[in-house]
């Protein structure tokens, strides 16, 4: 076949593909962005309801209703920020809480920093084995003063999930909060996120809280004293993502009773329920997602009345990747965890006993979270190829760009407006303009890169390739010397 014949055959194939797929792709991106807009609208309604309750949100604990909380902090090579994080956890405005740090065999100075900062001494204590753990516990340390409610457990390295399971065994309070060691909580965070447990102690089994990037903000003694935009564009764009997905998206899902994902960076659970379902699965990549799905399945299989909610008011600040290499590892891991968890619980799809989880939340995650990068990658390939071959359908190309990217920018800007109206975290117009710029730049290179990385994670799982956790390089919190 001649070169001209090959080009003509490719041109005919591309025309056929575009004729067949153009309408479904347009409808798909219209639906995905409209669904996000609907979730943002639901989040707005929830924020209005939260504001009406905010006046009394911090007074209920005085009536003796505050349930005890154990903060579980897995730490692996977190020397840059672990002391700052633990100090912030210990000084939260909450009447009864403890901090349990599990050093997962760190090879840096994580434990040494904790030992020096809190004057730790080893104690002869045996942990219960309510949640099975494979790795060996090396020892337990507590502050010498006997007053600081801090427990530090050292164990052999076996992963984050097992570190949290050890912390669950060491916890002494009825609620357990799973928090990353590179996180900082708002001073009143626990007061807000535990409120649903006090309002409905028998049915509430888990709550999640909002997460924001800490990069660039000023931190003093484990407290955010000034919210600033990150200094570079990669974390700035992630701020936009966190705002849209972690705050507004999950608030909307909570509003309709379909919350199936609570981030491991900040989640609060009833300890007895977590022990009952066996703790976190150490073999799961998306262990936080998998735990919430296991709780949903257990509760609905047994016909128990329960609730899982997202509380937008408490904020956990976490350090996000600042380089493309680290971001790639994170997004590959996230999408692989999404696929493996959705596949593991595929039997819940469209079954009446699973209610909104089976008929609404899970189909959404299959269609608009899992498959989205595959279809977007198809669009990224076919439109430039059609342009190159001179067979592009100009109205389709324009409509695709408007719905896939223009509509997405509109959705992000809507999320930003709702967030600024509800919480007003930024007091400078410069930060607002930078957020707007990030919402546009997200669609130029960044989004296409994350599409490829997510597909890499999915493909590696389908091939059965063993997952290797990448190194998350920490720069530490921007402590203000003043």
N, C-alpha and C positions, 0 to 999 in steps of 0.2 A: 504494500500500500504506500502511495506517495505521501509526502509531507502535507501537501494540500488536502489530500483525502483524509488524512488523520485529523487535521484541524477542523475540517468540515464535519467529520463524525463527532468530534468533541463538542463542536458548536451545537449540533443537533441534540446531543445528549443533554447539554446544559439547558437548552431551551425546553426540552421535555421535563427535566427536573424542576425547573422554575414554574412551568405550567401546572405541574402536579402539586408542588409544595407551597406555592406562594400564598394561597388562601389559608391553609392550615397554620402556616408560620405567622401570618399577620394576626389571625385569631388568637394564637397562643400568646404572643407578646401583649396583645390587647388585654387578654384575661389575666396574665401574670401581674402586669402593672396596675390593672384595675383592682385586683385582689389586694395588692399592697396598699392602695389608696383606701380601700374599705377598712383594712386593718388599722390604718392611721386614723380614720374617722372613728372607729370603735375606741381606739386609744384616747382620742380627744374626749369622748364621752366618759371614759373611765377617769381621766385626769380631773374633769369637772366634779365627778363624784368624790374623788380623793380630796380635792380642795375643800369641799364642804365638810369633810371629816377631819381636816388637818388641824382645826382649832383645838380639838380635844385629843389629838393623836399622841401627845407627849404627857398626858396627865393620867392615863389609865394605869400606868405601872405603879403609881403611888397607892393604889387600892390593893396591892398585894397580888395582882393578877399576872405579873410577869413570869413566864416559865423560864427555868434555868436553861442556859445555852452553853454547849461546849463548842468552841471554835476549833475546827480540825484543819491543821496547816501542814500539808505535805511539802517537804523541802528537799530539793536535789540541786546542789551547786548554786545556791541562792545567796552567796556571801555578800553580793552587792547591796541587797535591800532587805535581808531577813530581819535584822535588828530593828530597822525603822518600821517594818510591817508589824512585828510582834509588839512593839511599844504602842503602836496605834490600836491594836486589838485589845491590849490590856487596859487602856485608858478610855475605852468606849463608855458612853453614858448609858449604862445598863446596870440594874441592881444585882444581877446574879449571873456571872459568866466566868468561864475558865478558858484558857488557851492550851491546846494540845498540839505541839509541833513534833512531827516525825521526820527525822533526818534519814532519808532513804539512801544511806551509804554514800554520801557526798564525798567527792575527791578533792574539794577545795576547803576553804576555812569556814564553812557554814556553821558547824558545831562550835568551833573555837570562838567565833564571834558571839554566839549565843552564850557560851560558858563565861566569857569575859564580861559581857554586858549585864548578865543577870546573876552572876556569882553562883553558878549551878553546882550542886553536889549530887552524887549518885545515891540512890536509895534502893534497899532490897525489896522490891515489889514485883509480884507476879501478875501479869495481865490475864484476864479471863479470855476464853477462846470461843466467845459467842459467835464471832464471824471468823470463818476459817482463814488462816494465813499460812503460806508456804515458807516464807523467809524467816530466818532466825532473828529474834530480838536480842540486841547486844547489851541493852541496859536502859535504865530510866533515871532521869535527872530532874531535880526541882530546885528552885531558888533557896539559898541558905536561910533567908529571913523567915521562911515559914508562913509568910502572909501573901506573897504574890501568887496568884492562881495560874501558875504556868507549869506545864509538864512537858519535858522534852524526852522523846524516845528515839534511840538510835537502833537501826536495823540494817541487815544486809540489803544491798540494792536488789529490788525486784519490781520496781515500777510504782507509778503514782497511785494506782488503784489499791495495791496492797498496802502502801503507806497510809492511805485513808482508812482501810480496814483495820489496821493496827490502832489508828487513832480512835476509831469507833470503840474498839475493845477497851481503850484507856479512858474513854469519856465517862463522866459521872453524872451528867445532866440529861434531862429527858429530851431535849432538842439538840441536834448536831448541825453545825453549819460548816459546809465544805468550802474552804477558801484557799486560793492559790497563795503561795508564799511571797509572790511579788505584788500583792494587792494592798491597798489602803482603803479602809472603810470610813464613811462619813461618821462623825461622832454619834449621831442619833440613828445610825443605820439599823441596829438591832431592835430598837424600839419600834420602828416601822414594820420591819419584816416579821416580827413575832406577833404583831397585833392580830392577824387573822387566827393564830393559834389560841389566843386568849378569847377572841370572839366566838370561835367554834372549835373548842378543844377536842371534841370527839370525832369530828369529820375531817378536819384539816390534817393532811399528812405531809405536805411539802409546799414551800413557797420559794420563788426566785426573786432576785433583785436586779436592778439596773446596773450595767457595767459601762464605764467610760475609760478611755485612754488617759493615763496620767502623764504621758510624755509631754515635757515642756512646762507643766504646771509647777508652781512653787510649793515645796513641802517643808514644814518645820515640825520637828519632833513627831513625825508620823501623822501630820495633819495637812490637808490641802488648805493653804492660806490664800492662794490666788490661782484661779483657773486661767490657764494660758493655752493658746494653740501650740501644737507641736512645732518644732523648728523646721522640719523637712516634710516633703509632700507625701511620702509613703504612710507615715502615721497620721497625717491630716486626713487622707482619704479613708483610712481605717476608722477614724472618728466618725465620719459620715456613715460608714457601714454599721458601726455599733449603734449609732443613733437610730437608724432605720430598722435594723433587724432585732437588736438586743433590747432596745427600750420600747419603741412603738409597736413593732411586730408582735412581740410576746405579750405586751399589754393588751393588744387587740385579741389575740388568741385566748388570753385569760378571761377576757370579757365574755366570750361565747362558750367558755368551759371546754376549750380544746387545747390547753397548754400541754405539750408533750416533751418539751425540751427546756431544761433548766441548766444554765451554764455551770460548769464545774468551778468557775472562778468565784461564784457566789450563789450558793443554794442552801436552804434550811430544811431539815427533814426531822420527823419524829424518829428518835433513835430506835424505839421498839419495832417500827415498821421496817426500817432499814435492816435491822438484825433478822427480822422475820423473813425477808426476801433474800437474805444471804450476803448483804453488803454489795460492794462494787465487784463487777466481773473483771478479774485481772487479765483475762484473755481478750477483752473487748477494746478496740481502738477508741470508740466513742462511748466511754464508760459512763459519763454523766447522762447522755441521752438514753443509753441502755437501761440504766437504773430507773429512770422515770417511767420508761415503757414497761419494765418489769413490775413496777408498783401498780401502774394502771391495769395491767393484765391480771395480776393477783387480786386486786380489789374487785374488778368486774367479774372475774371467774367465780369468786365467792359471794357475789351479790351484795357487797358491802357498800354502804353510803359513805362517800369520801369526797374530798375537794383538793385540788392542786391549783394554786394561784400565783400570779406574778404581781409583785408590789413595786410600782415604778419609783416610789419616793426614795427608798434607801439606795445609795450609790456606792458601788465598789469601783475603785480606781485601779487599773492594772496597766502594766507596761506592755505595749504592743511592739511587734517587730519593726525594726528601723531599716532593715536591709531586705533586698529581694530574695536572697538565699533563705533566710529564716522564715520569711513570709511564705515562700513556696513550700517549705516543709510543713508549716502549720496548715495551709489550705489543702495540701494533699492528705494530711492526717484527718482533717475535719470531714472531707468528702468521703474518704474511705470509711470512716466511722459511721457517717450517715447511711451509706449503702449497706454496710454489714448489719446495722441495727434494723433498718427498714426490712431487709431480707429476712432477718431472724424473726421478726414479728409480722410477717406478711399474712399469717393466718388470721390476724385481727381485722383485715380489710373487709368492709361491707358485711360485717356480721352484727345482727341487731343487738346482741348483749354488750357490745363495745360502744354503742351509742355514737356520740359526736366524734369520739376518737377514731372509730372504724369507718364512719361515713363522711367525715369532714376533714379532720386534721391529717390523718395518714394519707388519704388520696392527694391532699394538697402537697405534702412533703414529697411524695413520689413524683407528682407531675411537675411541680414548680420549683422544687429544691434539687432533687436528684437528677432529673432529666434536663433541666434548664441548660447546663453547660454544653450538653451534647447538641441540642438544637441551635444554640447560639453559635457554636463552633461551625455547624453546617452553614449558617447564614454568613459567618465571617469568611468562609471559603468560597461559597457560591457567588456572592455578589461581586467581589473583585474579579473572579474568574470570568463572569459574564461581561464585566466592563472590559476586560482584556480582550475577549473574543468579539466584542462589539455587538452582543446580543442582549444587552441589559434591558430589562423592562423598566424604563425610567420611573413611571408612577409607582411600581412595586418597590424599587430601590429607595425612593423618597419616603414612601409609607413605612418601609422597614426601618429606616433610620429614625423616623419620627416616633414610631411606637416602641422600638427596642431601646433607643437612646434618649430621644427628646422627652418622651413620656416618663422614662426613668428619672431624668433630671427633675421633672416636675414633681414626681413622687417624693424625691429626696428633699426638695425645697419645701414641700408641704410638711414633711416630717420635721424639718428644721424649725419651721414657723410654730408648729404645735409644741415642740420641745421648749423653744424660747418663751412662748406664752406661759407654759406651765411651770418652768423651773428657773428661767433667766440666769443661766450659768455664766454667760459671757456679758461683761459690762463695757466692752469696747466694740465700736463699729468695725474696727480692723479685723477682729476675730470673726465677726459675722460675714464680712466680705470674703475672708479666707475660706470659711465653710462653704459659701456659695461657689467659690472657684474650685474647691475640692470636689464638689458634687458634679461639676462639669468635667474636670480633669479625670475623674474616675472612669469616664467612658472613653478616654483616649489613651490606650495602651495598658493601663492598669487592669481594667475589666477583662480585656482580651487575654492578658497574662494569667489572671486567676481562673479563667475558663479552662485554659490549657492545664494548669496545675491541678484543678479539680478532676479533670479527666485522667490525668496521670495517677491520681490516688485511686480512682475507680478502677482503672485498668490493672493496676498492681494487685488489687484485691481479687479481681476476676482471674488473674493469672496464678493466684495463690502465693504470690511473692511475700516473704516474711517482712513485716513492717519493722523499720528501724527508726527509733525516735531521733529526730534531729536535735541539735543543740540550740537552745534559745539563749542567745547572748544577752546578758543583762547589763545595762549601763548604770543601774541604780537610780534612786529617786533624786530629783533636782532639789537637794536640800539647800535652803536659803541660809547663808552663814549668819545673817542677822538674828 
